[in-house]
Amino acid sequence: MKRVISSLLIATALVGSAIQPAAARDHHHHDNTGRAIAGGVAAGVVGGLIGGAIANSGPRYVDGPRYVEPAPRCWYEDRDVRNRYDGGYHTETVRVCE
């Protein structure tokens, strides 16, 4: 995004500097520095507006709930588990959560 904004500002500056000598070349009798300055200021304002609009077009985040339920506390225990094949018991490590 910063590259796009930088490119727009550089392009605006280059176009403004390219237009000014052509306008000064056509008018031999008048000093048009006021027009050139006004054109540069206008180009900067327009570039700033466009760049600001592009920079602020990102996603908007909304505050969620302030209280978040803590994750359950879990641990592993060895427990006796009934064996399906012979009806006996064997020990397995089981995850237990509160």
C-alpha positions in Angstrom: 0.0 0.0 0.0 2.9 2.4 0.8 4.3 1.7 -2.7 1.1 2.7 -4.3 0.9 6.0 -2.4 4.5 6.8 -3.0 4.1 6.1 -6.7 1.0 8.4 -6.9 2.9 11.2 -5.1 6.0 10.8 -7.4 3.8 10.7 -10.5 1.9 13.8 -9.4 5.2 15.7 -8.8 6.6 14.6 -12.2 3.5 15.7 -14.1 3.4 19.0 -12.3 7.0 19.7 -13.1 6.5 18.7 -16.7 3.5 20.9 -17.2 5.1 24.0 -15.7 7.9 24.6 -18.3 5.4 24.1 -21.2 3.1 26.8 -19.7 6.0 29.2 -19.0 7.3 28.7 -22.6 4.0 29.8 -24.1 3.7 33.0 -22.2 6.5 35.4 -23.0 5.1 38.6 -21.4 3.7 37.4 -18.1 5.3 35.9 -15.0 3.2 32.8 -14.3 4.9 31.6 -11.1 1.7 32.1 -9.1 -0.2 29.8 -11.4 2.6 27.2 -11.2 2.6 27.3 -7.5 -1.2 27.1 -7.3 -1.1 24.1 -9.7 1.5 22.4 -7.5 -0.4 23.0 -4.3 -3.6 21.7 -6.0 -1.9 18.6 -7.3 -0.5 17.9 -3.8 -3.9 18.3 -2.2 -5.5 16.0 -4.7 -2.7 13.5 -4.3 -3.0 13.6 -0.6 -6.8 13.1 -0.7 -6.4 10.1 -3.0 -3.5 8.6 -1.0 -5.4 9.1 2.2 -8.5 7.4 0.8 -6.4 4.4 -0.4 -4.6 4.2 2.9 -7.8 4.2 5.0 -9.6 1.6 2.8 -8.4 -1.3 4.9 -10.6 -3.6 7.1 -12.4 -2.2 10.1 -12.2 -4.0 13.4 -15.0 -3.9 16.0 -14.3 -4.5 19.6 -15.5 -7.9 20.7 -16.5 -8.9 24.2 -14.1 -7.7 26.9 -14.2 -10.8 29.0 -13.0 -14.0 27.4 -13.6 -17.3 29.1 -10.2 -18.9 30.0 -9.4 -22.2 28.3 -10.0 -25.3 30.4 -7.1 -26.6 32.4 -6.1 -30.1 31.1 -3.7 -32.8 32.1 -2.9 -36.4 31.5 -3.7 -39.2 33.9 -3.2 -43.0 33.9 -6.6 -44.7 34.2 -7.9 -48.2 34.2 -9.9 -48.8 31.0 -12.1 -51.9 30.4 -10.7 -54.1 27.7 -13.3 -54.9 25.0 -11.9 -58.3 24.0 -11.6 -60.2 27.2 -13.5 -58.2 29.8 -10.4 -57.3 31.8 -8.8 -53.9 32.4 -5.7 -52.2 31.2 -4.0 -48.8 31.9 -4.2 -46.0 29.4 -3.0 -42.4 29.5 -6.1 -40.2 29.2 -6.4 -36.5 28.8 -8.6 -35.0 31.6 -10.0 -31.4 31.5 -11.8 -29.4 34.1 
